[in-house]
Amino acid sequence: MKRSKLIVACVLGTILVVGWVSLGMAGEQRQAPIHQYTGQIQSIKIDTCGLQPGTCEGSVVLKLPGGQAVTLAVLPGTWIQRGGHLVLIDELGVGNYITAQATPLPEEVRRPGTVGSNIGERAITLKEASGP
C-alpha cells in the first residue's frame, strides 16, 4: 500500500514538473539577434527615461558606411561607443559617429520619432541639424 502511494506521488510530481517547464517555455520571449553597427547618427528618439543614469530607452537611426540606414533599438545596457568611450543614448547627438551593439528594429516598428515633450514632433535629421 505504501509503495503504490509512493509511485503515484512520484508520477504526479513528474507530471507537475513537466507541466511547469512547458508553460515556462511557452511564455518565453525570443530575443532578436544583437549585431555590431558603425555609422553616423541620423536621428535619435528617446521614449522613456528612469531616474538612474543608463535607464533611458529609445532608438537611433544610423547611416552605415554604404549609405544604408538602420534603426537600432536602444535599451538600458545597450553598448554604444563614441570616440573610444562608452556612452548612453542621452549623451548622443545627431551627426555623432558611433559603434553600437544593438538589435535592429523591424520595418513595421519603425515610425517617425518624437523630440522634446510634444507628442507627434518628428526626429531631427542630420541635414536639418547641420543647417543651410
N, C-alpha and C positions, 0 to 999 in steps of 0.2 A: 504494500500500500504506500509506504513512504517513498519507495523507489519510483512508482508511477507518478506521484505528485512532483517529485524532483525532475523527472523527464518532462512533464507538462510545463513546469515553471521555466525550464531551460528553453523549450520550444517557444513559449510565449515571449520570453525575454529576447530571443533571437529575432522574432518577428517584429517586435517593437524597435529594436536597434536598426534593422534593415529599413523599416518604415521611416524613421527619423533621418537616416542618412539619405534616402532617396528624396525626401522632402527638402532637405538642405541643399542638395544638388540641383533640384528643380528651380529653387528660388535664387540660385547663384547667377549673378550678372556677369556676362562676358565683357572683358575689358578690351578695347581696341588696342592695336599694337602701337608701341611708342617708337618713334624714329627720330633721328637727329637731322635737323634742318639748319641751314645757314643762309642768311639773306638780310634784306633791308625791310624794316617795318613800314608798311603802307598805311595801316590804321590799327588803332587799339580800342578795345571795348572792355570796360570793367563792369561786370554785372553786380557783384557784391563784395563787400569787404567786412571782415570781422574787426574786433578791437585790437587784436595782436598783429604785429608785423608778419607778413607772409601768409595771411589768410584771405587775400583778395582772389577772386575768380573772374575769369573773362576769356577773351580771345584776342589774338593778333592776326592780322593779315600780313604775311611775309612774302616779299618778292624774291624769288630764288634767282641764282645767277643766270639761268637760262631764260629768264623773263616770265616764267610761270609763277602764278600767285597761289599760295596755300593758306587756308585759315586754320590756325592751331588753337586747340583748347588749352587754356592756362588755368590750372587748378593749384591749390596750395601744394607745395612740394615740387612743382614743375621746375626743371633745371634750365635756367636761362643764363647765358654768359654774354657780357658786353665788354669789350676791351680787356679781356683777361680776368674780369671779376664777375662773380655770380651776383645777379640782381633779381629783383622782384618785379612783377608786372607794373606796379605803381611807380617804379623808378624808370620806366621806359618812355621813350618819346618817338614820335613819327620821324622816320629817317635814320634811326639807330640801326647799325649793323649788329646782328646778334647770331648766336648759335644756341639752339634750344633742342631739348629732348622732350618731345610732346606728341600728342595724338592729333592727327588732322580731323577736323570736323567734317561729317558727311555733307554732301551737297544740300540735302533738304533742311539741315540745321542752320546753314549759313544765311544770314539776313543782315540788313543794314544795322549797324550798331547804334548805341546811344552814347552821347558825350555830355558831360555835365549832369544836371539834375532834371532836365526836362525830357520826359518820355517822347520818343519819336525823333529826337535830333539824330542826325546821321554822323558817322565817324568822319574825322578829318582825314583827307587823303594827303599823300606826300606832296603832290602838285600844289594843293591849296596851302599847305604848311610852309612851303618854300617861297611863296609869294609870286608876284608878277615877274 
